[in-house]
Amino acid sequence: MDIKYIEYNKITHNRNTTDIREHEGVSYITFKNLSEAQVVHGFSTRIGGVSKGHLSTMNLSFHRGDDPDLVMENHRRLSEAIGYDHRKLVFSDQVHETRIHKVTEADIGKGITCESDIKGIDGLMTDVPGIPLITFYADCVPVYYYDPVKAVVAMNHSGWRGTVAKISREMIKALNSEYGCDPADLICAVGPSICRKCYEVSEDVAQEFEKAYTPEQYDTMITKKENGKYLLDLHVANYYNLVDNGVLPEHIDVTDICTCCNPEILFSHRASHGRRGNLGAVIMLK
């Protein structure tokens, strides 16, 4: 698979952190630290599904106008490739906020085999083995968490609003409160999303980040353009959200893959002007 990688970033130390895997025609992305910890996880690509047209082929959303049977088949194929039961998936209801939901056996299948009452949620966490958590993307940032000491996994969706509101801080606080997780034990990954070169934002968005981060941090994530717009690095911002809340830098893999740079392989809202399906980020405790 011909994929374009982003430049090495000295802030986040991201170099060769991702692997592209393939199983019976289904391609997906994994992270080295999580793979070495033998955590079931993956980030889908567009490759290997059955959806058609601008949703081709591995659309994982039931809310983009796709045939539900095709979406379900896509989920089945991805689950076989990564290694989980798609019928047990738990979906988040992503609204660009910072609320976290503790997933239990009562939540199994919510969003895929039964109606979900998990509303207004951008983060999921669980200590129950065999329950795959999934969040959805087309340029926003997936953040993965695994605590090998307390045996807990988690996932949160982080667009610019969730990033500047520091949903990762809220996730780390929730993991500590609910399960006693020490941030220094967490193994994390910042997944594929839009990169700095592709992500132009307005001055009001840049100002929100200026207020939320130190001047030194802000200077590493924002570049002002001649047209008065700004380029924003969500990868760096999410890295800071982790290390500022106790995650060790060597425990964090940061993506070297941009969704917008790879529109033939990954769904990108910006590259497609909104005509796209959804990718999925999955994590499960064995």
C-alpha positions as CSV (number, residue, x, y, z in Angstrom):
1,M,0.0,0.0,0.0
2,D,1.5,3.3,-1.1
3,I,1.1,5.7,1.8
4,K,2.5,9.2,2.4
5,Y,4.2,9.7,5.8
6,I,4.5,13.0,7.6
7,E,7.9,14.5,8.6
8,Y,9.7,13.3,11.7
9,N,8.7,15.5,14.6
10,K,11.4,16.3,17.2
11,I,8.7,17.3,19.8
12,T,6.8,14.0,19.8
13,H,9.7,11.8,18.7
14,N,7.5,10.0,16.2
15,R,9.5,7.9,13.8
16,N,8.5,4.5,12.6
17,T,5.8,4.1,15.2
18,T,3.1,2.6,12.9
19,D,2.8,-0.6,11.1
20,I,0.5,-1.3,8.1
21,R,-1.0,-4.8,8.4
22,E,-3.1,-6.8,6.0
23,H,-5.5,-9.8,6.6
24,E,-7.5,-11.3,3.7
25,G,-7.5,-8.0,1.8
26,V,-8.3,-5.8,4.8
27,S,-5.5,-3.3,5.6
28,Y,-5.3,-1.6,9.0
29,I,-2.8,0.4,11.1
30,T,-1.2,-0.6,14.4
31,F,1.2,1.1,16.9
32,K,4.4,-0.5,18.0
33,N,4.2,0.1,21.8
34,L,0.6,-1.3,21.9
35,S,1.6,-4.2,19.7
36,E,4.6,-5.0,21.9
37,A,2.2,-5.0,24.9
38,Q,0.0,-7.5,22.9
39,V,-3.0,-5.2,23.1
40,V,-5.7,-5.9,20.5
41,H,-6.0,-2.7,18.6
42,G,-6.1,-1.1,15.2
43,F,-7.0,1.8,13.0
44,S,-8.9,1.0,9.8
45,T,-8.2,2.2,6.3
46,R,-10.5,2.4,3.3
47,I,-9.1,-0.9,2.0
48,G,-10.9,-4.2,2.1
49,G,-14.6,-3.4,2.6
50,V,-17.7,-3.7,0.4
51,S,-19.1,-0.1,0.4
52,K,-19.5,1.7,-2.9
53,G,-18.7,5.1,-4.4
54,H,-17.4,7.9,-2.1
55,L,-17.9,5.5,0.8
56,S,-15.7,2.8,-0.7
57,T,-14.8,0.5,0.6
58,M,-14.4,0.2,4.3
59,N,-17.0,2.7,5.6
60,L,-17.8,1.9,9.3
61,S,-20.5,4.5,9.9
62,F,-24.2,3.7,9.9
63,H,-24.9,7.4,9.5
64,R,-23.3,8.4,6.2
65,G,-26.1,7.1,3.9
66,D,-24.6,3.7,3.4
67,D,-26.5,0.4,3.2
68,P,-26.5,-1.0,6.8
69,D,-25.8,-4.5,5.6
70,L,-22.7,-3.3,3.9
71,V,-21.5,-1.4,7.0
72,M,-22.1,-4.5,9.1
73,E,-20.1,-6.6,6.7
74,N,-17.3,-4.1,6.9
75,H,-17.3,-4.3,10.6
76,R,-17.2,-8.1,10.4
77,R,-14.2,-8.0,8.1
78,L,-12.3,-5.6,10.2
79,S,-13.0,-7.5,13.3
80,E,-11.6,-10.7,11.8
81,A,-8.5,-8.9,10.6
82,I,-7.8,-7.3,14.0
83,G,-9.1,-10.1,16.3
84,Y,-12.3,-9.2,18.1
85,D,-16.1,-10.0,17.9
86,H,-17.7,-7.1,16.1
87,R,-21.1,-8.0,17.6
88,K,-19.7,-6.9,21.0
89,L,-18.5,-3.5,19.9
90,V,-19.4,-0.5,22.0
91,F,-19.8,2.8,20.1
92,S,-19.2,6.3,21.4
93,D,-21.6,9.1,20.5
94,Q,-19.1,11.8,19.5
95,V,-20.0,15.4,20.1
96,H,-16.6,17.1,20.5
97,E,-16.9,17.2,24.3
98,T,-14.8,15.7,27.1
99,R,-17.2,13.3,28.9
100,I,-16.0,9.8,29.5
101,H,-18.1,6.6,29.8
102,K,-17.1,3.5,31.8
103,V,-18.0,0.5,29.7
104,T,-19.3,-2.7,31.4
105,E,-20.9,-5.9,30.3
106,A,-24.3,-4.1,30.1
107,D,-23.0,-2.0,27.2
108,I,-22.0,-4.9,24.9
109,G,-23.2,-4.3,21.4
110,K,-24.5,-0.8,21.9
111,G,-24.4,1.0,18.6
112,I,-24.1,-2.0,16.4
113,T,-26.5,-4.8,17.5
114,C,-28.8,-2.7,19.7
115,E,-29.7,0.9,20.3
116,S,-27.2,2.8,22.3
117,D,-28.0,5.0,25.3
118,I,-24.4,6.2,25.4
119,K,-25.0,9.8,24.5
120,G,-22.8,12.9,24.4
121,I,-19.6,10.8,24.9
122,D,-16.2,11.1,23.3
123,G,-14.3,8.8,25.5
124,L,-14.7,5.1,26.5
125,M,-12.8,3.0,29.0
126,T,-13.2,-0.5,30.4
127,D,-11.5,-3.2,32.5
128,V,-13.6,-5.9,31.1
129,P,-11.8,-8.3,28.8
130,G,-13.3,-9.1,25.4
131,I,-15.3,-5.8,24.9
132,P,-13.9,-3.9,21.9
133,L,-14.3,-0.1,22.1
134,I,-14.6,1.9,18.9
135,T,-14.5,5.6,18.0
136,F,-14.9,7.1,14.5
137,Y,-12.8,9.4,12.4
138,A,-12.2,11.3,9.2
139,D,-9.5,13.8,10.3
140,C,-9.9,14.1,14.1
141,V,-7.5,12.5,16.5
142,P,-7.9,9.0,18.1
143,V,-6.0,8.6,21.4
144,Y,-5.4,5.0,22.7
145,Y,-4.7,4.1,26.3
146,Y,-3.6,0.8,27.9
147,D,-2.6,0.3,31.6
148,P,-0.7,-3.0,31.9
149,V,-0.7,-2.8,35.7
150,K,-4.5,-2.4,36.3
151,A,-5.5,-4.1,33.0
152,V,-7.5,-1.3,31.6
153,V,-8.0,0.0,28.0
154,A,-9.5,3.3,26.8
155,M,-10.0,5.4,23.8
156,N,-11.0,9.0,23.1
157,H,-12.0,11.1,20.1
158,S,-10.2,14.5,19.9
159,G,-11.0,17.1,17.3
160,W,-9.7,20.6,17.8
161,R,-12.4,21.3,20.4
162,G,-11.7,18.2,22.4
163,T,-8.0,18.8,22.1
164,V,-8.1,22.4,23.4
165,A,-10.5,21.3,26.1
166,K,-8.0,18.6,26.9
167,I,-10.1,15.4,26.8
168,S,-7.0,13.4,27.4
169,R,-6.6,15.1,30.8
170,E,-10.2,14.1,31.6
171,M,-9.6,10.6,30.5
172,I,-6.4,10.2,32.6
173,K,-8.4,11.6,35.6
174,A,-11.2,9.2,35.0
175,L,-8.8,6.2,34.7
176,N,-7.3,7.1,38.0
177,S,-10.6,7.7,39.7
178,E,-12.3,4.6,38.4
179,Y,-9.5,2.1,38.3
180,G,-6.6,3.6,40.2
181,C,-4.4,3.9,37.1
182,D,-1.1,5.7,37.5
183,P,-0.5,7.9,34.5
184,A,3.2,6.8,34.5
185,D,2.0,3.2,33.7
186,L,-0.1,4.2,30.7
187,I,0.9,3.1,27.2
188,C,-0.6,5.5,24.7
189,A,-0.9,6.2,21.0
190,V,-2.0,9.3,19.0
191,G,-3.5,7.9,15.9
192,P,-3.8,9.0,12.2
193,S,-5.5,12.3,11.7
194,I,-5.0,15.5,9.7
195,C,-1.4,16.8,9.9
196,R,-0.1,20.3,10.4
197,K,0.5,21.1,6.7
198,C,-3.1,20.2,5.9
199,Y,-4.9,21.7,8.8
200,E,-5.6,25.4,8.3
201,V,-7.7,27.1,11.0
202,S,-9.0,30.6,11.7
203,E,-7.5,33.1,14.2
204,D,-10.2,32.5,16.8
205,V,-9.3,28.8,16.9
206,A,-5.6,29.7,17.2
207,Q,-6.4,32.0,20.1
208,E,-8.2,29.2,22.0
209,F,-4.9,27.1,21.8
210,E,-2.9,30.1,22.8
211,K,-4.9,30.4,26.0
212,A,-4.8,26.6,26.7
213,Y,-1.1,26.0,26.3
214,T,2.2,27.6,27.5
215,P,3.9,30.0,25.1
216,E,6.6,27.5,24.4
217,Q,4.1,24.8,23.6
218,Y,1.9,27.1,21.5
219,D,4.9,28.0,19.3
220,T,5.6,24.3,18.5
221,M,2.0,23.6,17.4
222,I,0.9,26.8,15.5
223,T,2.3,28.5,12.4
224,K,0.8,31.7,11.1
225,K,0.3,32.0,7.4
226,E,0.6,35.1,5.2
227,N,-3.2,34.9,4.5
228,G,-4.0,35.5,8.2
229,K,-4.9,31.9,8.8
230,Y,-3.0,29.4,10.9
231,L,-1.6,25.9,10.6
232,L,-2.4,23.7,13.6
233,D,-0.6,20.5,14.7
234,L,-3.1,18.4,16.6
235,H,-0.6,15.6,16.9
236,V,1.7,17.8,19.0
237,A,-1.2,19.3,21.0
238,N,-2.4,15.8,21.9
239,Y,1.1,14.7,22.8
240,Y,1.3,17.6,25.3
241,N,-2.1,16.7,26.7
242,L,-0.7,13.3,27.6
243,V,2.8,14.3,28.9
244,D,1.4,17.2,30.9
245,N,-0.8,14.8,32.7
246,G,1.8,12.3,33.7
247,V,2.2,9.9,30.7
248,L,5.9,9.2,30.0
249,P,7.2,10.4,26.6
250,E,8.7,7.0,25.9
251,H,5.2,5.4,26.4
252,I,3.6,7.5,23.6
253,D,3.5,6.6,20.0
254,V,2.5,9.5,17.8
255,T,1.3,8.9,14.3
256,D,3.4,9.5,11.2
257,I,0.3,9.2,9.0
258,C,-2.1,12.0,7.9
259,T,-5.6,11.3,6.8
260,C,-5.8,14.3,4.5
261,C,-2.5,13.5,2.7
262,N,-3.8,10.0,2.0
263,P,-7.4,10.4,0.7
264,E,-7.2,7.2,-1.4
265,I,-6.3,5.1,1.6
266,L,-8.0,7.0,4.5
267,F,-11.2,9.0,4.8
268,S,-10.7,12.7,5.2
269,H,-13.5,15.2,5.7
270,R,-11.3,18.1,4.5
271,A,-9.9,16.3,1.5
272,S,-13.3,15.1,0.3
273,H,-15.2,18.2,1.2
274,G,-17.5,16.1,3.4
275,R,-18.2,13.3,0.9
276,R,-16.7,10.4,2.8
277,G,-17.3,7.5,5.1
278,N,-15.8,6.9,8.6
279,L,-12.7,5.2,9.8
280,G,-12.6,3.3,13.1
281,A,-10.1,3.1,16.0
282,V,-10.5,0.0,18.0
283,I,-9.0,-1.2,21.3
284,M,-9.8,-4.3,23.4
285,L,-8.5,-5.9,26.6
286,K,-7.7,-9.6,26.1
